[in-house]
Amino acid sequence: MNITDDHFRKTLGLFPTGVTVVTACSESKGHIGITISSFTSVSLTPPQILFCLSRKSRTHPTFKDSLYFVVNILNKDQAHLSEGFANHTALRLEEIATSYHEKSGCLLIGEAMGHIVCEKSAVYDGGDHDIIVGKVIDLTASPDHFPLIRQRGKYHTTGDLTPSSKIN
């Protein structure tokens, strides 16, 4: 069977996924971020996650050089941030509610459902992407929001998920 890029993308697009903005910083490039949906947990002990980043991305050199990164889990009202970071539109960081993680210096997006702060532990070849693995060093959660979800190229939210006030 001949698998085209378009057919592959459309088939995988059937799978709904959460939307994140992954941020990092470097002395030469400053603070950067990119919208990522290819994110998952790897290990509970030690706590590790991974995300996949295209080698063609203009943010790739900063992520390769940065020791730390943050996965910002977007809430249902943050599609504009997903679009801005995905398309590199004129997002002005000073116009976005943000703070900075004390140890890593990375950008934390305000109102995000959660922040997963990581120290990069490995980078693996993933075809035209790099698979970036990080050891989780800090977490924050705001479970009273609904997640931003993407499927078939469109944003969704799930009204049938019940926000919880506790994360154990």
C-alpha positions as CSV (number, residue, x, y, z in Angstrom):
1,M,0.0,0.0,0.0
2,N,1.2,3.5,-0.9
3,I,0.9,5.7,2.2
4,T,1.0,9.4,1.3
5,D,1.7,12.2,3.8
6,D,-1.9,13.5,3.4
7,H,-3.5,10.0,4.0
8,F,-1.2,9.4,7.0
9,R,-2.1,12.9,8.5
10,K,-5.8,12.5,7.9
11,T,-5.9,9.0,9.4
12,L,-4.0,10.0,12.5
13,G,-6.2,13.1,12.8
14,L,-9.1,10.9,13.7
15,F,-7.5,10.4,17.1
16,P,-8.4,13.2,19.4
17,T,-5.5,14.6,21.3
18,G,-4.9,17.2,23.9
19,V,-3.1,20.5,22.9
20,T,0.0,21.8,24.6
21,V,2.5,24.6,24.1
22,V,6.0,23.5,24.9
23,T,8.3,26.3,26.0
24,A,12.1,26.6,26.4
25,C,14.7,29.3,26.6
26,S,18.3,29.9,25.7
27,E,20.6,32.8,26.2
28,S,20.9,33.5,22.5
29,K,17.2,32.9,21.4
30,G,15.4,34.0,24.6
31,H,12.0,32.4,25.3
32,I,10.3,30.3,22.6
33,G,7.3,28.1,22.4
34,I,5.6,25.8,19.9
35,T,2.3,24.0,19.8
36,I,2.7,20.3,20.2
37,S,0.1,17.5,20.3
38,S,2.6,14.6,20.1
39,F,3.2,14.5,23.8
40,T,3.0,11.5,26.2
41,S,4.1,10.1,29.5
42,V,7.0,7.6,29.4
43,S,7.7,6.5,33.0
44,L,6.3,6.9,36.5
45,T,9.6,6.0,38.2
46,P,11.4,8.2,37.5
47,P,8.7,10.5,36.2
48,Q,9.4,11.2,32.5
49,I,7.5,12.5,29.5
50,L,8.3,13.0,25.8
51,F,7.3,15.1,22.9
52,C,8.2,15.0,19.2
53,L,9.5,18.1,17.4
54,S,10.1,18.5,13.6
55,R,13.7,19.1,12.7
56,K,12.4,21.7,10.2
57,S,10.8,23.8,13.1
58,R,12.5,27.1,13.6
59,T,12.4,26.4,17.3
60,H,14.4,23.1,16.9
61,P,17.8,24.6,17.5
62,T,16.7,26.2,20.8
63,F,15.1,23.0,22.0
64,K,18.3,21.1,21.1
65,D,20.4,23.5,23.1
66,S,18.1,24.0,26.1
67,L,18.6,22.0,29.3
68,Y,14.9,22.6,30.4
69,F,11.5,22.7,28.8
70,V,7.9,23.1,30.0
71,V,4.8,21.4,28.7
72,N,1.9,23.8,29.1
73,I,-1.4,21.9,28.9
74,L,-3.9,24.3,27.3
75,N,-7.5,24.8,28.5
76,K,-10.5,25.0,26.2
77,D,-10.3,28.8,26.0
78,Q,-6.7,28.9,24.7
79,A,-7.1,27.9,21.1
80,H,-5.8,31.4,20.1
81,L,-2.5,30.5,21.9
82,S,-2.3,27.2,20.2
83,E,-2.8,28.9,16.8
84,G,-0.3,31.6,17.6
85,F,2.4,29.3,18.7
86,A,1.7,26.9,15.8
87,N,1.8,29.5,13.1
88,H,4.4,31.8,14.6
89,T,2.0,34.7,14.3
90,A,2.7,37.9,16.1
91,L,2.1,36.7,19.6
92,R,3.4,39.2,22.0
93,L,4.5,37.5,25.1
94,E,3.9,40.7,27.1
95,E,0.2,40.4,26.1
96,I,-0.1,36.9,27.4
97,A,-0.5,36.0,31.1
98,T,2.8,34.3,31.9
99,S,5.2,33.7,34.7
100,Y,8.6,32.0,34.7
101,H,9.7,28.8,36.5
102,E,12.2,29.7,39.1
103,K,14.8,26.9,38.4
104,S,14.4,26.4,34.7
105,G,13.6,30.0,33.7
106,C,11.1,28.7,31.2
107,L,7.8,30.3,30.4
108,L,4.7,29.2,32.2
109,I,1.5,30.1,30.3
110,G,-1.2,31.6,32.6
111,E,-4.5,29.8,32.9
112,A,-3.0,26.6,31.5
113,M,-4.5,23.4,33.0
114,G,-1.1,22.3,34.0
115,H,2.6,22.8,33.7
116,I,5.1,20.0,33.5
117,V,8.6,21.3,34.0
118,C,11.4,19.0,32.7
119,E,15.1,18.6,32.5
120,K,16.0,17.2,29.1
121,S,17.4,13.7,29.5
122,A,17.6,12.3,26.0
123,V,17.0,13.1,22.3
124,Y,16.3,10.3,19.9
125,D,16.0,10.1,16.1
126,G,12.4,9.9,15.0
127,G,12.6,10.1,11.3
128,D,11.9,13.8,10.3
129,H,11.4,14.6,14.0
130,D,13.4,14.4,17.2
131,I,11.9,12.6,20.2
132,I,12.8,14.7,23.2
133,V,12.6,13.0,26.6
134,G,12.5,14.9,29.9
135,K,12.7,14.0,33.5
136,V,9.9,15.8,35.4
137,I,11.3,18.2,38.0
138,D,8.1,20.2,38.9
139,L,4.4,20.1,38.3
140,T,1.4,22.4,38.7
141,A,-2.2,21.6,38.0
142,S,-5.5,23.5,37.7
143,P,-8.0,20.7,37.2
144,D,-11.0,23.0,37.3
145,H,-10.7,23.8,33.6
146,F,-11.7,21.7,30.6
147,P,-8.9,20.7,28.1
148,L,-8.4,22.0,24.6
149,I,-8.7,19.0,22.2
150,R,-7.9,18.7,18.6
151,Q,-9.3,16.2,16.1
152,R,-9.6,16.3,12.3
153,G,-7.9,19.7,12.2
154,K,-10.4,21.4,14.5
155,Y,-10.5,22.3,18.2
156,H,-13.0,20.7,20.5
157,T,-13.7,20.4,24.2
158,T,-15.4,17.7,26.1
159,G,-18.4,18.6,28.1
160,D,-18.6,15.1,29.4
161,L,-15.3,15.3,31.3
162,T,-15.9,16.4,34.9
163,P,-13.3,18.7,36.3
164,S,-11.9,17.6,39.7
165,S,-10.7,19.8,42.4
166,K,-8.1,17.1,43.5
167,I,-5.1,15.6,41.8
168,N,-3.6,12.8,43.8
